[in-house]
Amino acid sequence: MPFTITSPAFENGGTIPRLYTCEGQDISPPLAWADVPAGTKSLALIVDDPDAPDPAHPKTTWVHWVVFNLPADLPGLPEATTHLPSGAEAGRNGWDRKAYGGPCPPIGTHRYFFKLYALNERLKVSPAAGKDQIVATMHNHIIANTELVGTYRKAGK
């Protein structure tokens, strides 16, 4: 079976419910994953929006959530995750916070990529690390990766 990430809140390619956005409660959606590859020592999750470049860095994407050093045997994350499992850490998102920030596109429909990486080691990065540092650190340690894509458009935009 392939390594997968899913959500009971929305289908791959489907609309992310308002509850999980800036127009709702801005809480993280429930996530589940299956068939984590043998040899995985930790998992990393990055949620970003390639349709909303950071104005200061136009070739990058807006980062909504970064979590790393998730236990390899963890089956997913519950809705409204604020407390991570022991040993897991949150990285800095586009708002410079170590937390989930939901979809909030200024205009049009945006795509949100929930990328999950199976790694052959636990990451050793600064507690202030963001997506770029984490991606660079895990580069040679990825066993497998999978993604779930959701979309969102603000009401009336």
DSSP file (Angstrom, degrees, kcal/mol; ACC not computed):
  #  RESIDUE AA STRUCTURE BP1 BP2  ACC     N-H-->O    O-->H-N    N-H-->O    O-->H-N    TCO  KAPPA ALPHA  PHI   PSI    X-CA   Y-CA   Z-CA
    1    1 A M              0   0    0      0, 0.0     2,-0.1     0, 0.0     3,-0.0   0.000 360.0 360.0 360.0 143.5    0.0    0.0    0.0
    2    2 A P        -     0   0    0      0, 0.0     2,-0.3     0, 0.0    32,-0.1  -0.458 360.0 -99.4 -79.1 153.0    1.3    3.5   -0.7
    3    3 A F        -     0   0    0     -2,-0.1     2,-0.3   142,-0.1    32,-0.2  -0.547  55.5-179.8 -65.3 126.3    2.0    6.1    2.0
    4    4 A T  E     -A   34   0A   0     30,-1.9    30,-1.8    -2,-0.3     2,-0.4  -0.946  28.7-157.7-137.0 154.6   -1.0    8.4    2.2
    5    5 A I  E     +A   33   0A   0     -2,-0.3     2,-0.3   142,-0.3    28,-0.2  -0.999  25.7 164.0-127.6 134.8   -2.4   11.4    4.0
    6    6 A T  E     -A   32   0A   0     26,-3.1    26,-2.7    -2,-0.4     5,-0.1  -0.868  24.9-145.3-139.5 171.5   -6.1   12.1    4.2
    7    7 A S  B >   -C   10   0B   0      3,-0.5     3,-0.5    -2,-0.3    24,-0.2  -0.990  13.8-147.5-140.2 134.8   -8.6   14.2    6.1
    8    8 A P  T 3  S+     0   0    0      0, 0.0     3,-0.1     0, 0.0    23,-0.1   0.614  99.8  64.5 -72.2  -8.5  -12.2   13.2    7.0
    9    9 A A  T 3  S+     0   0    0     21,-0.5     2,-0.3     1,-0.2    22,-0.1   0.756 115.8   3.2 -86.1 -25.8  -13.0   17.0    6.6
   10   10 A F  B <  S-C    7   0B   0     -3,-0.5    -3,-0.5     6,-0.1    -1,-0.2  -0.990  70.6-115.7-158.7 152.5  -12.3   17.2    2.9
   11   11 A E    >   -     0   0    0     -2,-0.3     3,-2.8     4,-0.2     2,-0.2  -0.499  50.3 -81.3 -86.2 157.9  -11.3   15.1   -0.1
   12   12 A N  T 3  S+     0   0    0      1,-0.3   138,-0.2    -2,-0.2    -1,-0.1  -0.418 123.5  13.4 -58.0 125.4   -8.1   15.5   -2.0
   13   13 A G  T 3  S+     0   0    0    136,-4.0    -1,-0.3     1,-0.3   137,-0.2   0.358 109.1 117.9  86.3  -5.2   -8.7   18.4   -4.4
   14   14 A G  S <  S-     0   0    0     -3,-2.8   137,-2.5   135,-0.5     2,-0.3  -0.264  73.7 -79.5 -90.7 177.8  -11.8   19.4   -2.6
   15   15 A T  B     -d  151   0C   0    135,-0.2   137,-0.2    -3,-0.1    -4,-0.2  -0.600  38.4-127.3 -80.3 131.8  -12.8   22.5   -0.7
   16   16 A I        -     0   0    0    135,-3.2    -6,-0.1    -2,-0.3    -1,-0.1  -0.655  37.3-107.6 -74.6 127.6  -11.5   23.0    2.8
   17   17 A P    >   -     0   0    0      0, 0.0     3,-2.0     0, 0.0     7,-0.1  -0.253  22.5-116.6 -60.1 144.8  -14.5   23.7    5.1
   18   18 A R  G >  S+     0   0    0      1,-0.3     3,-2.3     2,-0.2     8,-0.4   0.787 108.4  74.3 -50.4 -35.0  -14.8   27.2    6.4
   19   19 A L  G 3  S+     0   0    0      1,-0.3     6,-1.4     5,-0.2     8,-1.0   0.811  96.5  49.3 -48.9 -35.4  -14.3   26.0   10.0
   20   20 A Y  G <  S+     0   0    0     -3,-2.0    -1,-0.3     6,-0.2     2,-0.2   0.197 104.5  75.7 -95.1  15.2  -10.6   25.5    9.3
   21   21 A T  S X >S-     0   0    0     -3,-2.3     5,-1.4    81,-0.2     3,-1.4  -0.621  96.7 -95.2-120.6 176.5  -10.0   29.0    7.7
   22   22 A C  T 3 5S+     0   0    0     81,-2.5    82,-0.1     1,-0.3    -3,-0.1   0.685 124.5  57.0 -66.3 -17.9   -9.6   32.6    8.8
   23   23 A E  T 3 5S+     0   0    0     80,-0.4    -1,-0.3    -5,-0.2    -4,-0.1   0.533 116.9  33.0 -89.3  -6.9  -13.4   33.0    8.2
   24   24 A G  T < 5S-     0   0    0     -3,-1.4    -5,-0.2    -6,-0.4    -4,-0.1   0.119 126.3 -50.7-114.6-130.2  -14.2   30.2   10.6
   25   25 A Q  T   5 -     0   0    0     -6,-1.4    -5,-0.2     2,-0.1    -3,-0.1   0.501  63.1-132.8 -93.2  -4.8  -12.5   29.1   13.8
   26   26 A D      < +     0   0    0     -5,-1.4     2,-0.3    -7,-0.6    -6,-0.2   0.880  55.5 144.7  55.7  41.6   -9.0   28.9   12.1
   27   27 A I        -     0   0    0     -8,-1.0    -1,-0.2    -6,-0.1    -2,-0.1  -0.763  56.2 -96.4-107.4 156.6   -8.3   25.5   13.6
   28   28 A S        -     0   0    0     -2,-0.3    52,-2.9    53,-0.2    53,-0.1  -0.438  39.0-119.4 -71.8 143.4   -6.3   22.7   12.0
   29   29 A P        -     0   0    0      0, 0.0     2,-0.2     0, 0.0    52,-0.2  -0.414  36.0 -93.2 -75.7 158.3   -8.3   20.0   10.2
   30   30 A P        -     0   0    0      0, 0.0   -21,-0.5     0, 0.0     2,-0.4  -0.511  47.1-166.0 -69.3 140.8   -8.1   16.4   11.3
   31   31 A L  E     - B   0  77A   0     46,-3.0    46,-1.7    -2,-0.2     2,-0.3  -0.968  10.6-174.4-130.5 145.9   -5.5   14.5    9.4
   32   32 A A  E     -AB   6  76A   0    -26,-2.7   -26,-3.1    -2,-0.4     2,-0.3  -0.988   2.6-169.1-136.4 147.1   -4.7   10.8    9.1
   33   33 A W  E     -A    5   0A   0     42,-2.8     2,-0.3    -2,-0.3   -28,-0.2  -0.964   3.2-167.8-136.2 158.0   -2.0    8.9    7.4
   34   34 A A  E     +A    4   0A   0    -30,-1.8   -30,-1.9    -2,-0.3    -2,-0.0  -0.948  57.8  27.4-142.4 158.1   -1.4    5.3    6.6
   35   35 A D        -     0   0    0     -2,-0.3    -1,-0.2   -32,-0.2     3,-0.1   0.895  64.7-167.6  57.8  47.6    1.3    2.9    5.4
   36   36 A V        -     0   0    0     -3,-0.1    -1,-0.2    36,-0.1     3,-0.1  -0.489  32.1-104.3 -61.5 130.4    4.3    4.8    6.9
   37   37 A P    >   -     0   0    0      0, 0.0     3,-1.5     0, 0.0    -1,-0.1  -0.194  34.7 -97.7 -63.1 148.9    7.4    3.2    5.3
   38   38 A A  T 3  S+     0   0    0      1,-0.2     3,-0.1    -3,-0.1     0, 0.0  -0.336 110.0  35.6 -58.8 144.5    9.6    0.8    7.2
   39   39 A G  T 3  S+     0   0    0      1,-0.3     2,-0.3    -3,-0.1    -1,-0.2   0.398  79.5 145.3  89.1  -2.6   12.7    2.6    8.6
   40   40 A T    <   +     0   0    0     -3,-1.5    -1,-0.3     1,-0.2    80,-0.2  -0.537  22.5 176.9 -71.2 128.6   10.8    5.9    9.3
   41   41 A K        -     0   0    0     78,-3.3    31,-0.6     1,-0.3     2,-0.3   0.672  66.0  -4.2-102.8 -25.7   12.2    7.5   12.4
   42   42 A S  E     -FE  71 119C   0     77,-1.4    77,-2.9    29,-0.2    -1,-0.3  -0.980  61.5-131.1-160.1 166.0   10.1   10.7   12.3
   43   43 A L  E     -FE  70 118C   0     27,-2.0    27,-2.4    -2,-0.3     2,-0.4  -0.923  12.2-159.7-122.7 149.0    7.5   12.5   10.2
   44   44 A A  E     - E   0 117C   0     73,-2.0    73,-2.9    -2,-0.3     2,-0.4  -0.990   4.0-161.5-128.0 139.8    7.4   16.2    9.1
   45   45 A L  E     -FE  67 116C   0     22,-3.5    22,-2.7    -2,-0.4     2,-0.4  -0.984   8.2-179.5-123.5 127.7    4.3   18.0    7.9
   46   46 A I  E     -FE  66 115C   0     69,-2.5    69,-3.2    -2,-0.4     2,-0.5  -0.995   6.2-168.5-127.9 127.1    4.4   21.2    5.9
   47   47 A V  E     +FE  65 114C   0     18,-2.9    17,-3.2    -2,-0.4    18,-1.6  -0.966  22.7 157.2-115.8 120.1    1.2   23.1    4.8
   48   48 A D  E     -FE  63 113C   0     65,-1.8    65,-2.9    -2,-0.5    15,-0.2  -0.925  38.7-134.5-142.6 168.4    1.7   25.8    2.3
   49   49 A D  E >   -F   62   0C   0     13,-2.7    13,-1.7    -2,-0.3     3,-1.5  -0.921  11.0-173.8-125.4 100.7   -0.1   27.8   -0.4
   50   50 A P  T 3  S+     0   0    0      0, 0.0    -1,-0.1     0, 0.0    62,-0.1   0.605  83.8  66.6 -72.2  -8.4    1.8   28.2   -3.7
   51   51 A D  T 3  S+     0   0    0     60,-0.5    61,-0.1     1,-0.2    10,-0.1   0.452  96.5  57.8 -89.3  -0.1   -0.8   30.6   -4.9
   52   52 A A  S <  S-     0   0    0     -3,-1.5    10,-0.5    10,-0.1    -1,-0.2  -0.685  77.2-163.6-129.9  78.2    0.1   33.2   -2.3
   53   53 A P        -     0   0    0      0, 0.0     8,-0.2     0, 0.0     6,-0.1  -0.269  30.3-106.3 -61.6 147.7    3.7   34.2   -2.7
   54   54 A D  B >   -I   57   0D   0      3,-0.7     3,-1.4     6,-0.3     6,-0.3  -0.642  25.8-137.9 -70.7 122.6    5.4   36.0    0.2
   55   55 A P  T 3  S+     0   0    0      0, 0.0    -1,-0.2     0, 0.0     4,-0.0   0.822 104.3  52.0 -56.1 -31.5    5.7   39.6   -1.0
   56   56 A A  T 3  S+     0   0    0      1,-0.3    -2,-0.0     2,-0.1     0, 0.0   0.737 124.7  26.8 -75.8 -21.7    9.2   39.8    0.5
   57   57 A H  B X  S-I   54   0D   0     -3,-1.4     3,-2.3     1,-0.1    -3,-0.7  -0.662  71.4-177.4-139.6  79.0   10.2   36.6   -1.3
   58   58 A P  T 3  S+     0   0    0      0, 0.0    -1,-0.1     0, 0.0    -2,-0.1   0.632  79.6  59.8 -61.2 -15.5    8.1   36.2   -4.5
   59   59 A K  T 3  S+     0   0    0     -6,-0.1     2,-0.2    -5,-0.1     0, 0.0   0.407  98.0  73.4 -92.9   4.7    9.6   32.9   -5.5
   60   60 A T  S <  S-     0   0    0     -3,-2.3    -6,-0.3    -6,-0.3     2,-0.3  -0.554  78.3-120.6-106.7 175.7    8.4   31.2   -2.3
   61   61 A T        -     0   0    0     -8,-0.2     2,-0.4    -2,-0.2    -2,-0.1  -0.781  31.9 -95.6-114.4 161.5    5.0   30.1   -1.1
   62   62 A W  E     -F   49   0C   0    -13,-1.7   -13,-2.7   -10,-0.5     2,-0.5  -0.625  39.1-140.4 -77.8 129.7    3.0   31.2    2.0
   63   63 A V  E     +F   48   0C   0     -2,-0.4    31,-3.2   -15,-0.2    32,-0.3  -0.811  24.8 175.1 -99.0 125.4    3.5   28.7    4.8
   64   64 A H  E     +     0   0C   0    -17,-3.2    37,-1.6    -2,-0.5     2,-0.3   0.727  67.2   1.5 -99.1 -28.2    0.5   27.8    7.0
   65   65 A W  E     -F   47   0C   0    -18,-1.6   -18,-2.9    35,-0.2     2,-0.4  -0.947  51.1-172.3-164.1 138.5    1.9   25.1    9.3
   66   66 A V  E     +F   46   0C   0     25,-0.5    25,-2.5    -2,-0.3     2,-0.4  -0.980  13.6 166.9-135.8 122.0    5.2   23.4    9.9
   67   67 A V  E     +FG  45  90C   0    -22,-2.7   -22,-3.5    -2,-0.4     2,-0.3  -1.000   8.8 173.5-134.7 134.2    5.4   20.4   12.3
   68   68 A F  E     + G   0  89C   0     21,-3.0    21,-2.9    -2,-0.4   -24,-0.2  -0.916  51.9  40.0-140.7 167.0    8.4   18.1   12.5
   69   69 A N  E     +     0   0C   0    -26,-0.4   -25,-0.2    -2,-0.3    -1,-0.1   0.801  68.7 166.3  61.4  32.5    9.8   15.2   14.6
   70   70 A L  E     -F   43   0C   0    -27,-2.4   -27,-2.0    -3,-0.2    -1,-0.2  -0.560  48.2 -94.5 -69.2 141.1    6.3   13.6   14.7
   71   71 A P  E >   -F   42   0C   0      0, 0.0     3,-1.6     0, 0.0   -29,-0.2  -0.301  26.4-129.7 -59.5 140.4    6.6   10.0   16.0
   72   72 A A  T 3  S+     0   0    0    -31,-0.6   -30,-0.1     1,-0.3   -36,-0.1   0.769 107.3  52.8 -63.0 -26.6    6.7    7.5   13.1
   73   73 A D  T 3  S+     0   0    0    -32,-0.1    -1,-0.3     2,-0.0   -31,-0.0   0.390  79.3 117.1 -93.1   5.0    3.9    5.4   14.7
   74   74 A L    <   -     0   0    0     -3,-1.6     3,-0.1     1,-0.1   -41,-0.0  -0.572  54.5-154.7 -71.4 129.5    1.5    8.4   15.0
   75   75 A P        -     0   0    0      0, 0.0   -42,-2.8     0, 0.0     2,-0.3   0.551  58.8 -59.2 -85.6  -5.3   -1.6    7.7   12.9
   76   76 A G  E     -B   32   0A   0    -44,-0.3   -44,-0.2   -71,-0.1   -71,-0.0  -0.976  56.7 -77.7 158.9-169.3   -2.5   11.4   12.4
   77   77 A L  E     -B   31   0A   0    -46,-1.7   -46,-3.0    -2,-0.3     3,-0.1  -0.987  39.8-124.1-127.9 138.5   -3.4   14.6   14.1
   78   78 A P    >   -     0   0    0      0, 0.0     3,-0.7     0, 0.0   -50,-0.1  -0.279  41.4 -78.4 -76.4 165.4   -6.8   15.5   15.6
   79   79 A E  T 3  S+     0   0    0      1,-0.2   -51,-0.0   -49,-0.1   -48,-0.0  -0.299 116.0  18.5 -56.5 144.2   -8.8   18.5   14.7
   80   80 A A  T 3  S-     0   0    0    -52,-2.9     2,-0.4     1,-0.2    -1,-0.2   0.871  83.3-168.6  60.8  41.3   -7.7   21.7   16.4
   81   81 A T    <   +     0   0    0     -3,-0.7    19,-0.3     1,-0.2    -1,-0.2  -0.477  29.8 145.5 -64.6 118.5   -4.2   20.4   17.2
   82   82 A T        +     0   0    0     -2,-0.4     2,-0.6     1,-0.3    -1,-0.2   0.549  62.6  57.2-122.0 -27.9   -2.5   22.8   19.6
   83   83 A H  S    S-     0   0    0      3,-0.0    -1,-0.3     0, 0.0     3,-0.1  -0.934  76.9-150.8-109.3 120.6   -0.5   20.3   21.7
   84   84 A L        -     0   0    0     -2,-0.6     3,-0.1     4,-0.1     6,-0.1  -0.495  28.6 -90.2 -87.0 157.1    1.9   18.1   19.8
   85   85 A P    >   -     0   0    0      0, 0.0     3,-2.2     0, 0.0    -1,-0.1  -0.218  63.6 -71.9 -60.2 156.6    2.9   14.6   20.8
   86   86 A S  T 3  S+     0   0    0      1,-0.3     3,-0.1    -3,-0.1    -3,-0.0  -0.242 122.3  16.0 -51.9 130.2    6.0   14.3   23.0
   87   87 A G  T 3  S+     0   0    0      1,-0.3    -1,-0.3    -3,-0.1     2,-0.2   0.139  98.1 116.4  91.1 -19.5    9.2   15.1   21.0
   88   88 A A    <   -     0   0    0     -3,-2.2     2,-0.3   -21,-0.0    -1,-0.3  -0.498  46.5-162.9 -81.3 153.1    7.3   16.8   18.1
   89   89 A E  E     -G   68   0C   0    -21,-2.9   -21,-3.0    -2,-0.2     2,-0.4  -0.964  14.9-131.8-137.0 152.2    8.0   20.4   17.4
   90   90 A A  E     -G   67   0C   0     -2,-0.3   -23,-0.3   -23,-0.2     2,-0.2  -0.865  20.6-151.2-101.9 138.0    6.3   23.2   15.5
   91   91 A G        -     0   0    0    -25,-2.5   -25,-0.5    -2,-0.4     2,-0.3  -0.462  35.0 -78.8 -95.8 176.0    8.3   25.4   13.1
   92   92 A R  B     -j  130   0E   0     37,-2.9    39,-0.7    -2,-0.2     6,-0.2  -0.566  44.9-155.5 -79.9 136.3    7.6   29.0   12.2
   93   93 A N    >   -     0   0    0      4,-2.6     3,-2.0    -2,-0.3   -29,-0.2  -0.263  41.9 -78.2 -97.3-170.7    4.8   29.7    9.6
   94   94 A G  T 3  S+     0   0    0    -31,-3.2   -30,-0.1     1,-0.3    -2,-0.1   0.711 132.0  54.2 -64.5 -21.6    4.3   32.7    7.3
   95   95 A W  T 3  S-     0   0    0    -32,-0.3    -1,-0.3     2,-0.2     3,-0.1   0.304 119.2-111.5 -91.7   7.6    2.9   34.8   10.2
   96   96 A D  S <  S+     0   0    0     -3,-2.0     2,-0.3     1,-0.3    -2,-0.1   0.838  78.8 127.1  62.2  35.5    6.1   34.0   12.3
   97   97 A R        -     0   0    0      2,-0.2    -4,-2.6    -6,-0.1     2,-0.9  -0.880  65.9-131.9-118.5 153.6    4.0   31.8   14.6
   98   98 A K  S    S+     0   0    0     -2,-0.3     2,-0.3    -6,-0.2    -6,-0.2  -0.527  80.7  72.9-100.1  63.8    4.6   28.3   15.7
   99   99 A A  S    S-     0   0    0     -2,-0.9     2,-0.2    -8,-0.2    -2,-0.2  -0.949  91.0 -71.0-161.0 171.8    1.1   27.2   15.1
  100  100 A Y        -     0   0    0    -19,-0.3     2,-0.4    -2,-0.3   -35,-0.2  -0.549  37.9-170.0 -73.0 139.3   -1.5   26.4   12.4
  101  101 A G        -     0   0    0    -37,-1.6     3,-0.1    -2,-0.2    -7,-0.1  -0.976  20.0-135.6-130.3 119.4   -2.8   29.4   10.4
  102  102 A G        -     0   0    0     -2,-0.4   -81,-0.2     1,-0.2   -74,-0.1  -0.095  34.6 -68.1 -75.4 169.5   -5.7   28.5    8.1
  103  103 A P        +     0   0    0      0, 0.0   -81,-2.5     0, 0.0   -80,-0.4  -0.246  53.3 160.6 -54.2 138.9   -6.5   29.4    4.6
  104  104 A C        -     0   0    0    -83,-0.2    49,-0.0   -82,-0.1   -83,-0.0  -0.262  15.5-174.1-158.1  56.5   -7.2   33.1    4.1
  105  105 A P        -     0   0    0      0, 0.0    49,-0.3     0, 0.0     3,-0.1  -0.342  21.5-145.1 -65.5 135.5   -6.7   34.0    0.4
  106  106 A P  S    S-     0   0    0      0, 0.0     2,-0.3     0, 0.0   -54,-0.0   0.830  81.3  -2.0 -68.0 -30.4   -7.0   37.7   -0.4
  107  107 A I  S    S+     0   0    0      1,-0.1    -3,-0.1     0, 0.0    50,-0.0  -0.975 110.6   3.3-159.2 144.7   -8.6   37.0   -3.7
  108  108 A G  S    S-     0   0    0     49,-1.5    46,-0.5    -2,-0.3     2,-0.5  -0.001  93.4 -46.4  74.5-179.8   -9.6   34.0   -5.8
  109  109 A T        -     0   0    0     44,-0.2     2,-0.3    42,-0.0    44,-0.2  -0.772  57.6-165.2 -90.9 130.3   -9.3   30.3   -5.1
  110  110 A H  E     - H   0 152C   0     42,-2.6    42,-1.9    -2,-0.5     2,-0.4  -0.817  15.0-128.5-114.8 156.9   -6.1   29.1   -3.6
  111  111 A R  E     - H   0 151C   0     -2,-0.3   -60,-0.5    40,-0.2     2,-0.5  -0.857  15.4-157.4-104.5 139.3   -4.6   25.6   -3.2
  112  112 A Y  E     - H   0 150C   0     38,-3.5    38,-2.4    -2,-0.4     2,-0.6  -0.970   6.3-154.7-121.5 118.6   -3.3   24.3    0.1
  113  113 A F  E     -EH  48 149C   0    -65,-2.9   -65,-1.8    -2,-0.5     2,-0.9  -0.835   5.8-163.7 -99.4 118.5   -0.8   21.5    0.1
  114  114 A F  E     -EH  47 148C   0     34,-3.3    34,-1.8    -2,-0.6     2,-0.5  -0.870  20.1-170.6 -98.0  99.2   -0.6   19.3    3.2
  115  115 A K  E     -EH  46 147C   0    -69,-3.2   -69,-2.5    -2,-0.9     2,-0.5  -0.828   7.2-167.5-102.3 125.4    2.8   17.6    2.6
  116  116 A L  E     -EH  45 146C   0     30,-2.8    30,-2.2    -2,-0.5     2,-0.4  -0.943   3.2-165.0-115.5 130.6    3.8   14.7    4.8
  117  117 A Y  E     -EH  44 145C   0    -73,-2.9   -73,-2.0    -2,-0.5     2,-0.5  -0.947  13.1-148.5-118.9 132.8    7.4   13.4    4.8
  118  118 A A  E     -EH  43 144C   0     26,-3.0    25,-3.3    -2,-0.4    26,-1.2  -0.888  27.0-165.0 -94.9 124.8    8.7   10.1    6.2
  119  119 A L  E     -EH  42 142C   0    -77,-2.9   -78,-3.3    -2,-0.5   -77,-1.4  -0.833  29.4-138.2-117.7 150.5   12.3   10.6    7.4
  120  120 A N  S    S+     0   0    0     21,-2.2     2,-0.3    -2,-0.3    22,-0.1   0.305  88.9  23.7 -89.0  10.2   15.1    8.2    8.3
  121  121 A E  S    S-     0   0    0     20,-0.3     2,-0.3   -79,-0.2   -79,-0.2  -0.978  86.8 -95.1-158.8 166.0   16.1   10.4   11.3
  122  122 A R        -     0   0    0     -2,-0.3     2,-0.3   -81,-0.1   -80,-0.1  -0.692  50.6-111.9 -82.1 142.4   14.8   13.0   13.8
  123  123 A L        -     0   0    0     -2,-0.3     2,-0.7     1,-0.0    -1,-0.1  -0.559  19.1-154.6 -81.5 139.4   15.6   16.5   12.6
  124  124 A K        +     0   0    0     -2,-0.3     2,-0.3    13,-0.1    -1,-0.0  -0.866  40.8 137.2-112.4  94.4   18.1   18.6   14.6
  125  125 A V        -     0   0    0     -2,-0.7     9,-0.0     4,-0.0    -2,-0.0  -0.891  58.7 -81.5-134.8 163.8   17.1   22.2   13.9
  126  126 A S    >   -     0   0    0     -2,-0.3     3,-2.1     1,-0.1    -1,-0.0  -0.306  37.3-120.5 -61.8 145.6   16.8   25.4   15.8
  127  127 A P  T 3  S+     0   0    0      0, 0.0    -1,-0.1     0, 0.0   -37,-0.1   0.721 116.3  56.7 -60.1 -18.9   13.5   25.9   17.7
  128  128 A A  T 3  S+     0   0    0    -37,-0.1   -36,-0.1   -36,-0.0    -2,-0.1   0.290  82.3 135.8 -93.7  10.0   13.1   29.0   15.6
  129  129 A A    <   -     0   0    0     -3,-2.1   -37,-2.9   -39,-0.1     2,-0.2  -0.202  34.8-165.0 -62.2 147.3   13.3   27.0   12.3
  130  130 A G  B  >  -j   92   0E   0    -39,-0.3     4,-2.2   -32,-0.0     5,-0.2  -0.528  43.2 -73.8-116.9-171.4   10.9   27.7    9.5
  131  131 A K  H  > S+     0   0    0    -39,-0.7     4,-3.1     1,-0.2     5,-0.3   0.895 126.0  53.2 -54.4 -48.4   10.0   25.8    6.4
  132  132 A D  H  > S+     0   0    0      1,-0.2     4,-2.3     2,-0.2    -1,-0.2   0.910 111.6  45.0 -59.8 -44.7   13.2   26.6    4.4
  133  133 A Q  H  > S+     0   0    0      2,-0.2     4,-2.3     1,-0.2    -1,-0.2   0.901 115.2  48.1 -65.3 -40.6   15.5   25.4    7.2
  134  134 A I  H  X S+     0   0    0     -4,-2.2     4,-2.4     2,-0.2    -2,-0.2   0.924 111.7  48.7 -68.4 -43.8   13.5   22.2    7.8
  135  135 A V  H  X S+     0   0    0     -4,-3.1     4,-0.9    -5,-0.2    -2,-0.2   0.916 113.0  48.6 -61.3 -43.0   13.3   21.4    4.1
  136  136 A A  H  < S+     0   0    0     -4,-2.3     4,-0.3    -5,-0.3     3,-0.3   0.901 113.0  47.8 -64.0 -40.6   17.1   21.9    3.8
  137  137 A T  H  < S+     0   0    0     -4,-2.3     3,-0.4     1,-0.2    -2,-0.2   0.882 115.8  42.4 -69.3 -38.6   17.8   19.7    6.8
  138  138 A M  H >< S+     0   0    0     -4,-2.4     3,-2.6     1,-0.2     4,-0.4   0.561  84.4 105.1 -85.7  -6.6   15.5   16.8    5.8
  139  139 A H  G >< S+     0   0    0     -4,-0.9     3,-0.6    -3,-0.3    -1,-0.2   0.829  88.1  32.9 -44.1 -51.7   16.7   16.9    2.1
  140  140 A N  G 3  S+     0   0    0     -3,-0.4    -1,-0.3    -4,-0.3    -2,-0.1   0.257 114.6  62.4 -92.4  12.9   18.8   13.8    2.2
  141  141 A H  G <   +     0   0    0     -3,-2.6   -21,-2.2   -20,-0.0     2,-0.6   0.268  67.3 121.3-121.8  10.4   16.7   12.0    4.8
  142  142 A I  E <   + H   0 119C   0     -3,-0.6   -23,-0.2    -4,-0.4     3,-0.1  -0.669  28.4 174.6 -82.7 119.8   13.3   11.6    3.0
  143  143 A I  E    S-     0   0C   0    -25,-3.3     2,-0.3    -2,-0.6    -1,-0.2   0.853  70.9 -21.9 -85.1 -43.1   12.2    8.0    2.6
  144  144 A A  E     - H   0 118C   0    -26,-1.2   -26,-3.0  -107,-0.1    -1,-0.4  -0.975  58.9-157.5-159.6 161.5    8.9    8.9    1.1
  145  145 A N  E     - H   0 117C   0     -2,-0.3     2,-0.3   -28,-0.2   -28,-0.2  -0.983   7.5-179.4-145.9 158.8    6.4   11.7    0.9
  146  146 A T  E     - H   0 116C   0    -30,-2.2   -30,-2.8    -2,-0.3     2,-0.3  -0.947  10.2-153.5-149.1 162.9    2.7   12.2    0.2
  147  147 A E  E     - H   0 115C   0     -2,-0.3     2,-0.4   -32,-0.2  -142,-0.3  -0.994  12.4-156.4-148.0 155.4    0.3   15.1   -0.1
  148  148 A L  E     - H   0 114C   0    -34,-1.8   -34,-3.3    -2,-0.3     2,-0.5  -0.994  19.2-154.9-125.5 132.6   -3.3   16.1    0.3
  149  149 A V  E     + H   0 113C   0     -2,-0.4  -136,-4.0   -36,-0.2  -135,-0.5  -0.943  14.2 176.1-117.0 129.2   -4.5   19.2   -1.5
  150  150 A G  E     - H   0 112C   0    -38,-2.4   -38,-3.5    -2,-0.5     2,-0.3  -0.891  14.7-146.4-122.7 158.4   -7.4   21.3   -0.5
  151  151 A T  E     -dH  15 111C   0   -137,-2.5  -135,-3.2    -2,-0.3     2,-0.3  -0.847  13.4-177.6-121.3 159.7   -8.8   24.5   -2.0
  152  152 A Y  E     - H   0 110C   0    -42,-1.9   -42,-2.6    -2,-0.3     2,-0.4  -0.968  10.3-175.4-157.0 144.0  -10.4   27.6   -0.5
  153  153 A R        -     0   0    0     -2,-0.3   -44,-0.2   -44,-0.2     3,-0.1  -0.995  32.8-117.7-136.6 129.9  -12.0   30.9   -1.7
  154  154 A K    >   -     0   0    0    -46,-0.5     3,-2.0    -2,-0.4   -46,-0.1  -0.329  43.6 -88.8 -65.3 149.6  -13.2   33.5    0.7
  155  155 A A  T 3  S+     0   0    0      1,-0.3    -1,-0.1     2,-0.1     0, 0.0  -0.388 111.7   4.5 -59.0 128.8  -16.9   34.3    0.5
  156  156 A G  T 3         0   0    0     -2,-0.1    -1,-0.3    -3,-0.1    -2,-0.1   0.547 360.0 360.0  75.4   7.7  -17.5   37.1   -2.0
  157  157 A K    <         0   0    0     -3,-2.0   -49,-1.5   -49,-0.1    -2,-0.1   0.409 360.0 360.0-108.7 360.0  -13.9   37.2   -3.2
